[in-house]
Amino acid sequence: MVNPRRGYILAALNMLVSGVAVYVNSLGVRMFSDSTVYTAGKNLVVGIAFLVPLVFSAEKRAAFRDRSGREWIFLVLVAVIGGCVSYALYFRGLELSTPVTASLIDHTQFLFVALFAAAFLRERWRPSLWAALVVLLAGLSVGIAASTVRLDAGVPFIIGATLLFAADFILMKVLLRTVSPLTVMTAKMGLGSLLLLLLVAASGHVGTALRLSALQAGFLLVTGLILLAFTVTSVLGLRLASATAVTAIPAGSPIITTALVALSRKVAIPPSQWLGYSLALLAVLAIFILGSRHEAQVSAREEIV
C-alpha cells in the first residue's frame, strides 16, 4: 500500500534541501563566467551518481532498457525538459536577474503544477487546501518582497524555466505509475547532464569547463551533492504523494534561505518579511497536515475498492 504521508515527509525534507540549495547556488553561479558551464558541472555530478548502478548492476540495466515506446518518449522528454533546458534557462535567468525576482517567479511553480495536475492528472483537492495554496503564495510574495521584483532581461528565462519544471513534474508523475524512481532519476539527470555538456560544447565553452580552479571544482561537487539530495527527495516524494503537495511544501524553502542569509551575514530581517514567511509557514503546515490526511483517506478507500 502506498503511504502518502511518507511522500509528505520527503517533501518537507526537500524544502530544507531546496532552501540550502538556493543559498549555495547564489554564491556558486557567480564564480563562473558561463552559467551553463556551472549548471552542467553540478548536474554531471548527479548524473554520474545515478549512472553508477547501471554500470555495476545487470538488473538495473535491464530495468532501464526494457521500457515501452511510450515510456521511452516520456523518459527522453523528462531528460530534455527537466534535466537540461529548464536548468539552463533558470541559471541563465539567475545570472541576469536579481535574486528576489528569480526567487519569487520560481516559487510560483507550485501553482502551475496544481493547475496542470488538476487538468491532466485529475488531482482533486478540497477548498481548504486550495485556500492554503493562495495563502502560501501571498506569504511568499510579502516575505520575498514582491514590490522589489524587477522586470529585467532574466525574467523571460526564469518564467520559461518555471513552466518547464512544472510540466516536468507532471511527466514524471505519469512515468512513476509504471517506471521505478531510479530509472526516472537516471534518465532525467544522466541524459539531462549529457545534453547540458553538449550545450556547453556547442557554445564553445569547453575550455572554460576544463580550466576550473580548485574552488570552482569544490563548489560543483558540493552543489552537485545538494542537487542529488534534492532530486532523490523530490522524485521519491512524487512517487508517494500528489504532484501538488510535493511542489507546494518545498515552496516554503525561502524561509530556510532567508534564515541562512540572516545568520551568515548578520543582517536583520524586516518585520514585513517575518509576517510574510510566518503566513507561508502556516500554509505549509496546513498543507502538510490536511493534505496528508486527505490523501491517506483517499488511498485507503482505493485499497478497499
N, C-alpha and C positions, 0 to 999 in steps of 0.2 A: 504493500500500500504506500502510495506517495504521501509524504508528510509535508504539507505546505509550510508548517512552522519552521522547519529546517531551512527552507528557502528564504524565509524572512530573516532568520538569524544570519545567514550568509549575506543577505542584502545589507544588514546592519554592519557586518564586518567590511563589506565593500565600501560603505560610506566612510569608515575610518581610513581605509586604504586610499580611497579617492581624495580625501582631504589632505593626506600627506603627499600624494602624487602631484596635486596641483601646486603645492608649495615648492616641492623639489624641482618640478619641471619648469616653473617660472624662473628658477635660478639656472637650470641646465641649458635651456634653449638659448639663452643669451650668451653662452660660451661658444656658440657655433655661428659661423658666418652664413650657413645654409641650414634652415630648419629641417629640410628634407633629409639631410645627412644625419642630423640628430635623431629624427624620428625613425629612420631606417636602422640606425645603430642599436637603439634600445629595443626596437621591435625584433631585431635579429636575435638578441639575447633570449627573448621569449620563444621565438620560432625554433631555435636550437634546442631549448629545454623540452619542447613538445615533440621534436623530431627524434630525439634520443631513443624513446621507447620503440619507435618504428624500426630503428637500426638493429636493436638487440632482441626484438620480440617478433617471431613469425606470426603469432596470434594477432598482435596489434596490426601488423601489415595486412593480414587477411581481412580484419575488420574494416580497415581503411579502404582496401581495394574492392571488396565485394559490396558495392553500392549500386543502386538502380540508377538509370539515366537521369531521372528526376532529382534524386538525391545529389548526384554529381553536379548538376546545374546549380542547385541551391548552395552546395559547398563552395563552388567557384564564385558565385555571387557574394557569399559571405566574406570570402577572402578578398575579393576586389573592393567591395563596398566598405566592409568593416575593418579589414586588415590592412588596407592600403590607402585608397582615395580619401576616406574620411579623416584618417590620421594626418595625411599630407596637407589637407585643407585646413584642419584645425591648427596645426603648429605654424603653418604659414600665416594664418589669421592672428595667432598669438604673437607672432613676430611683428606684425604690422599694427596691431591694435593695442588698447590698454588692457591690463589685467581685469579691471572692473567690467569693461564691455564684454570681454571674452567670457568671463565667469557667468554673467547674467544670461547671455544668449545660450551658452552651453547648458545652463541649468533649467532651460525651458524644455529640454529634451523629454522629460518625463510626460509632459502634456501631449507632445506629438505621439509618443509611444502609447499613451492611454487612448488617444483618438484612433490610431492605427489598430490597436488591439481590439477595441470595440467594433471596428468596421470589418477587420479581416480574421480575427481570432474568436470573435463572439464573446469576449470577456465582458461580464456584467457585474458592475459594482453598485452598491447601494448609494442613495443620495448623500448619506452622511460621509461616505468615503470620497465622493466627488467634491463635497464641500471641503474636506481636508486637503485635497489637491489644490483647490483655489487658495486656501489659507497658506499652504506651503509656498505657492508662487508669490503671494502677497508678502509673506515674511521674508522671502529671499530678495524680493525687489527692494524692500526697505533696508534689509541688512547689507546688501551689496551696494546700496546707494544708487538706485536706478537713475536718479537725476544727474549723475556724473557720467552716464554712458555717452560715448562719442560715436557718431556715425562716420567712421573713418574707413580707410581702404581695407582694413581687415575684416569688417563686418560681413560682407558677402561670403568670404571664405568660412567664417565661423558659422553662419547660418546654414550654408551648404553642408558643412561637416555635421552639424546638429541634426539636420533632416536625415542624412545618410546613416548616422549612428542609430537613430530611431528606427529607420527601415531595417537596419541590420539586426536589431533585437527581434523584430517580428520574424524575419527569415530564420534566425537561429531557433526561435521558439517552435516554429514549424518543423525544423530539422530534428530537434531534440525529441520529437514524438517517436522517431524510428532510428535515430543515429545516436551513438554514445557521445557523452560530453567531450571525451578525449579526442575523438575523431573530429568533432566540430571545432575544438580549440586548435588542433593541429592544422586543420585546413585554414582557419582564419589567420593564425599568427605565423604558421610556417610558410604557406603560399603567399600570404599577405606581405611578409617581410621580404620574400624573394622579389615580389613585384616592386616594392619600395626600392630595393637595391638596383633593379633595372631602371627605375625612375631616376635614381642618382646617377647611374651611368649615362643615361640619355641626356641629362642636364650638364654633363661634363664636369661633375664634381667628385669623380673617383679619387683624384689626387688629394682632395681635402679629407676624404674619408680615410685615406691611408696615412695621413700625416697628423694623427691625433696626439695631443700631449697626454701625459700620464693623468692629469686632472680631468681632461675630457673623457678619456677611456674609463676612468673611475666613475664619472657621472653616468656614462652609458650603462655600465654594469649595475650600478645602484638603481637607476630609474628603470632599467630592464627588469630587475627583480621585483620592483614595486609593481610594474605593469603585469608581471607574471601572477602576482597575488591578486591584482585587480581582475584579471581575466578569469582565473580559477573561481573566485568567489562569485563573479558575475554570471558565468555560464552555468555553474552548478546550482546557483540560486534560481536561475531561469528555468532549469530543468524541473525544479520542485514547486515553484510558485508562479503567480501571474506575471506577465511582462510588465504590467503597470506598476505593481508593487516593487519589483526588483529594480526598476529605474527611479521610482518616486522616493524610496527611502534613501538611496545614495545621493539624491539631490540635496540632502542636508549637509553634504560634505563641506560647504563654505564655512560652517560653524567650526569645523576642525582646522581648516586652513587659517581662518582668522585668529583662532587661539594660538596657533603656531607662530604666526606673524607677530602677535602681541607679545608672546613670551620671548621670541628671539630678538626682536628689535626694541623691546621695552617701550612700546607705544600704547597709549591709552585708547580704549575702544569707545567711540561716541555713544551716548545714550540711545540715539535712534537706531544704531546698529545692534545694540543689545536688545532693543524692543523687536526689531525685525527677526533676529535669529532666535529669540525666545518663541515668537509665533511659529517660525519654521520648525523648531524642535518639538513644540506641542503637536504640530501637524504630523511630523514624522512618527511620534509616539502613538497618535491616534490611528495612523495608517497601519503601524506595526500591530497594535492590539486588536483593532476592529477588523482589519483586513485579514490577519492570520486566523482569527476566529471564524470569519465568514468563509474563507477558503477551506478551512478544516471541515466545516459543516457541509459544504458542497462536495468535498472529496468523500466524506463519509456516506452521503446519500448516493453518490455514484457507485461506491463499492457495494452498497446494499442492492442497488438495481442490477 
